[in-house]
Amino acid sequence: MTTAQERKQQERQARRRRIQQAARTVFGERGYAKTSIEQVARQATLSVGAIYLYFRSKEDLYLSLIEDTLERFDADLAALRGRGDLHPAARLGAAWDYLVDWAAGDVEGTRILRLMSQPGIRKQLTDEVAASAAAGLDMLHRHLTALVRDGIESGHYRRVDADQTAGVLWALFLGIMESADARANLGAEVEALSTSARAAFLAIESGLRVETARVAEAA
């Protein structure tokens, strides 16, 4: 039997989801800059005060929308690691392609991710959203680290620091998106994300491969 406390928690989570669904609609239609908490409240048919019971600021609400994406990343990357039809080195490339495909198809999601790096953002976030986002980033890092380590243990990759390599790959992923945005904002020609991301990954991944190291040593 559900207790009163459990029902209260379920109701709280249901209302929080309702606010997030309304926010996705408004942010999607108007963009982040032109969206206000008042507009989200109207979409959710709630008062502005009710929104602030769950989210500290517009930034807090916006950032919370990445939670479902990060949960999906966790499940999909875990499944990818378990694919027996791919050798370990190919799994890292498949994970990279997965992230790039997501970035190409969810521009708003990539903007939410990059909002995390803005100075002073932590003060705008509730502990709940900050903890969820941090846990999601840690999860991504663990998956990338595990994929690099799998490649090392299978003999495909050199014995590098898997944790540091995962950090480099994630920084590269974010940097490619930032670079594309900067060029677009300046009206410069922008290469397809899939093209630039694939070239960047291959530059890093080729250096991990054992055969590349052997060629370099022979030279």
N, C-alpha and C positions, 0 to 999 in steps of 0.2 A: 504494500500500500504506500502511495506517495504521501510524504509528510507535508505539513504546511510550509516548512522551510524549503523543501524541494520544489513545491508548486510555485513558491515565490521566485525561486531562482529560474525556473523554467519560463515564467512570465517575463522576468527581466531579460532573459536571453531572447525571447520572442520579440519583445519590443525593440531591443537593440538591433536585431536583424531587420525589423521593419524600418527603422531609421536608416540603416545601411542600404537597404533596397531603394528607398526614396532618394538617398544621396547619390547612388549610382545613376539613377535616372536624370537627376538635375545636373550633376557634374558632366554626364555624357552629353546633355543637350546644350549647356551653357559654358562648359569649361570651368576649370578651377578658379581662375581670376574673377569671373563674372558671377560666381555662385555665392550666395549668402546663406547663413544658417536659417534665416527667416524663410527663404524659398524652400529649403529642405523640410522645414517644419510644416509648411503648407502642403507639400507633396505627401508627407507622412500623416497628414491630418492630426498633428500634435501641436502643442504650444512650443514656443521657443524655449521656455523654461524646461520643458520635458526633455528636449534635446540635450541641454546642458547638464541634466542629471546623469547622462551616459557618456558625453564627450565634452572635453574641456574647451575645445576650440574647433574652428573649421579645419585646421591642419590635423588635429587629432582624428576627426571624423574621416577625412580624406585618406589618411594613412591607414586607418583601420580597414579600408576596402581591399587591402592587399592580403588580408588574412586568408581568405578562401583560396587565393592563388598560391600562397605558400604551402597550404595544406595539400593542394593538388600536386605541387612540385614534389613534396615529400613522398607521396604515394607513387607518382610516375617515375621518379628517379630510383626509388627502391626497386620497382619492377624492372627497370632497365638494368640495374646491377645484377638481377637474377636471370637475365636472358642467356640461356646456354647456346643460342645460335650465333652469338657474337663473341669473338675473342676479346679479352680484357681491354686491349688498346682501342679496339673499335667502339667499345662501350663509352669511353671518354668522349670520343668524337660524336657519338650519338647523343650524349647528354648535352654537349655544346650546341648541336643542331637543334635540340629540343628547346633550349633557352632562347636561341636566336629566332626560331619560328614563333615562340611566344611573344618576344619583343616586337617582331614585325606585325603581329596581329593584335596586340594590345598596347597601343601607344600610351593610353591613359595609365595603364599599369606600370609602364616603365617610368613615367613621370612621378608616380607615387613612390617607387623605389628610390629615385634620385632625390626626392624631398627629404629622405632620411639624412642626407649629407649636408643639409642646410645648417648654417651656424645658428645656435640657439633653439633648434627645433625641439629639444628635449623638454624645455619649459612649457611648450604648448601641448604636451602629450600627457594623458593620464597614465598611471602606472600600468594599467591593463593593456593599453595599446602599445606602450613602449616595450613591455615584457614580451608581448606576442610577436612584435616585429623583430626584436632581438633574437628570440627563439627561432624564428623562421630563417633569419640570416645564418645563425649557427647551424641549423639543419642543412642548409644549402652547402655550407662550407664542409660539413662532415661528409656529405655525399660526394662532393668533388674530391676531397681528400681520399676517400675510400676507393674511388675509381682510379685515381693516380696510383694508389698503393696496389690495387689489383694488377695494374699494368706492370708494376715493378716486380711483384711476386711471381708473375707468369713469365718473367724474363724478357718481356717486350720493351720495358723502359729501364733506363739507368737507375742506379740507386741514389735518387735525389731525395730531398726533404719533401714528402708528399703534402704536408700541411702548408708549407710555404708555396709550393707550386699551385695548390688550390687557391691560395690567396692571390697569386699573380693572375691566374685565369679569371677570377671574379673581378679583379680590378680592371683587367683588359676588357671584359664584357661591358662594364659600366662606362669605361673610357670611350669605347667605340660608339655607344649611344650618345654620350656627351658631345663627341666630335661631330657626329651627324647633325645634332641639334644646332650646334654652333654654326656650321656651314649653312644650314637651312635658314637660320635667323639672319644671316648676312646675305642671303640671296645667291649663295654660291652653289655650284653643282654638287649634288649629293649622290655618292655611289650607293647602290642597293645594299641594305644592311647585311643581307645574306652573303654578298660578295666580299665586302670588307671584313666581316666577321670570320668567314672561312679562311681568308688569307692570313689574318692575324692568328687564328688558332693553329694553322699549319706551321707558322713560323715558330711557335712555342713547342708544339707537339713533336716536330721533327727533331728538335734538340733533345727531347726526352728519349728518343729511340736508341736502342743499343747499337743498331747497325750504323746509325749516323755517327755515333761516338767512335766506332771502329774505323770508319773511313777517315775521320778527323785525325785519329792517332796514326794511321798509316801514312797520311800526308805529312 
